[in-house]
Amino acid sequence: MLFVLFLAYSAHVRVLPYMSPADCGAVLADHVARSFASPLHMRLRTTLQGIHARGRRVARSARPAVFVDGHVDYAAAFGSLADWLFE
């Protein structure tokens, strides 16, 4: 059983499933170069441009917990409390 876990871990580490910050620029440049020749990369590039144009979501801590009309957003209040407690 331990040998199977070791093999699974070795295979997982060898594949390198996460991109390091140093590789990000090279991967994006390669993607842009491939997007002019590959229909898949072209479709991905247009999708990513749409996502980038919409911008980022508002962070939980930036949402108001209590609104002007007295409505309380309990998720935002709990998020603010958790951020304050676990800093």
Beta strands, then each sheet from edge to edge (+ up, - down):
end
